[in-house]
């Protein structure tokens, strides 16, 4: 099993807690950041622009994705251009459809054609990947986020999907394929093998990085010690 330092894939942190993001920025492992409205809501953020600008004030040299949140394409366009204006390290997240299942491809083509760096998000099918590939401006940097974790949530193995997505996007030299919605540490190695350039992982998964290649006998003992300690702390008796 390869060491983390041997992997080419870039680890992006997925979250919306400013303090944690600043710590991750200084840690040396995280190469970029992604957020979304759900993560912001979870962290109690109610002023989108203030939060985003505070993040950008503290993280200046790594890419950060901020997402539009309108369901109307005209308003998505306005939001995308405004968000993009906040910093040179921003990629604007555009969902592949709106809630009415209307395709965002025309908007993606327009914004990418105008030079905006985009992160196309919520992709789950290879047909969506193919459509995005045709819409993106090959001269402008972009990220194509395929939600491998959500594919896995349906009982499907996401690796073949991601491998095929990598093949589809290969002609786009300025685009990165992102393995999104990771569920476990193993996904980092799966994403690397599938040909992804980026993987997003949560803080909980980041904390497990020290377990890479850990001796399984030691891990077994750690598990037994945990069970014993918790039983003692609970004062169990039979």
N, C-alpha and C positions, 0 to 999 in steps of 0.2 A: 504494500500500500504506500503510495507516495506521501511525502511530507507536504505540509501546507506551503512551505517556501518554494517547492518545486512546481507548483501549479501556476499556469499562465492566467487562469481566470481571475477577474477582478471582483472583490467582495464589496458590495454596496450595503449599507445599513438601512433597514426599513423601519421607520419610526417617526415620531413627532414630539419627542421630549427633548427640549433644547439642551438641558444640562448633559444628558446622555450623549447627544449628538456631538457636543463640544469635546467630551471625553474621548469618544470614538475617533474624532478628527485628529486628536493628538496621539492616539494609540499606535498608529503606523500600519495597522492591518486593513482598515476600511479605506477604500479608494474613492468612494462616492456615497451619495445619499438619495433615498427616495421617500416621498411622503404621499399621503392621499387624504381626502376628506374624512374617511372613516377613522384613520389613525389620529387625525387632529381632534375630531370629536371625542375620541376615547381619552385623549389627554387634556380635555377641558378647554380647548382653544376655541374662542368665539370671535376673534378678530384675525381673519386670514392674513391680511396684508401686513399687519404689525408683526405677527409671528414670522412670516416669511422673511421680512426685512431684518429681523433680529437674528435669524439663522444666517442670513447672508453677511451680516456684519461680523459674525464670528467665524464663519467658514468661507474662506475666500478663494482657495486654490483647488477645490475638489468639485466635481459636477454634482448638482442637486436637481432633482425632479420635483416640480410642483404641478398640481393637477387643476385643470379647469373644472368647474362644478355646475355649470349651466346645463340644461337639457335641450336648449335651442341653439342651433348651429351659428346663427348670427352673433349671439351673445358669447358662445364658446370662442369665436374668432376674436371678439373684443377682449375677452379675458386673457386669451393666449398671448396676444400682442402686449397687453399691459404687464403680465407676469414676465414675459421675456425681457422687457425693458428694465427689470430690476437688477439684472446682473449678467455678466458674460459667461458665467458658469452654470446657467440655468438651461435645463431641457424641460420643455412644457409637455405635461402628460395630457394626451387626448384619448378618451375612450374610443374603442373601435366602433361602437354604436351609441346612440342615445337610448333612453328607456323605452322608446317606441319601436326599437329594433331597426331604426333608420341608420343606414351606413354613414360613418364619418369620413369615408374615403375622399369625397370631393373636397371637404375642408382640409384634410391631411395634405392632399395634393396642392391645394392653394397655399397653405401656410409654409409647407416645405419648399415650394417653388419660390416663395418670397424670402427664403433664407432663414426661417425660424428652425431652431434645433428642437426636435420633437421626441417624445417618448410615447409611442403608441401602446396603450395599456388595455388590460382586460381581454386579451386575445386568448382564445382556446381552441381554435380550429386551424387546420393547415390552409383552408381556403381563405381565411382571414389573413394569414401570413402572406399568401400569394398576392392578395389584393393590395396589401400594404407595400409589398416589394415594388409593385408597379406604380404606386402613388408617390413614393418618396423621391426627393431630389437627390441623385447620387453624389452631388457635390457638397451636400450639407450633412453634417453629423446628425445621426438619429439613433434611437434605441427602440428595439422591437421587443416588447415584454409579453412573453407567452407564460400563462399562469399554470406552470407544470404542477404545482401543488394542488390546484383545484382539479386538474385532470386526474391526478392520483386519488382525489377524494371521491371520484366516481367509480373507483375500482380498476381503472385503466393504468397501465404502466406508461408514464409520461416520456420515458427515454426515447422510444422510437419517434414520437411526435417531435421532440426537440432535435433529434438527429436530422430528421427530414427538414425541419424549419431552418436549421443551419445550412443545409444544402441549397434551399430555396433562396436564402439571403446572401449566399456567398458572392454573387456578382456585385453586391453593394459594399464597396470597400470602406465607405464612411459610416456604415451601420453596424451596431452591435446587437447580438441576440442576447436577451436577458431571461434567465430562468427565474420566474417570479413565484411568489407565495410558497417559499420553501417550508418544509415541515420538519426536517431533521438534518443533522450534520452530514450524513451520507450524500445528501443532495449536492453538496459542493463538488464531490468527486464525480457524481453522475453528470452534472452539468459540464464539467471539464471534458469528460469523455464524449459527450454528445456534440461538442463543438461550440458551446456557448462562450461568449466573451465576458459576460457579467452574471452574477447571481446576487439576488437580494436575500439577506438573512436578518432575522430579528435579534434583539439583544439576548434573548434566552438561548438562541443557537450560538451566538458569538461567545457566550460564557462557556460553551462546551468545547471550544477549540483546543483547550489543553488536554482533552481526552483522545485526540487523534493518535492512533497507534499505541494507546495505553495497553499494558499487559492485561489480558482478559482474566487471568487468575487474580491479579490485584483488584480488578473491577468486581470480581465475584466476592472477594473478601470485603470490599467497601460496601457492597450491597447487604451482606450478612450483618455487618457492623451497624448499618443504618437501621435494619429491622430490629436488632437487639436494643439499640439506643432508644428508638421510638417506643418499643414495648415497655422499657424501664421508665421512660418519662411519663407514659400514660398510666403507670401503676397497675398494669394488668395482673389479674390473679385468676386462677382456676381452682 
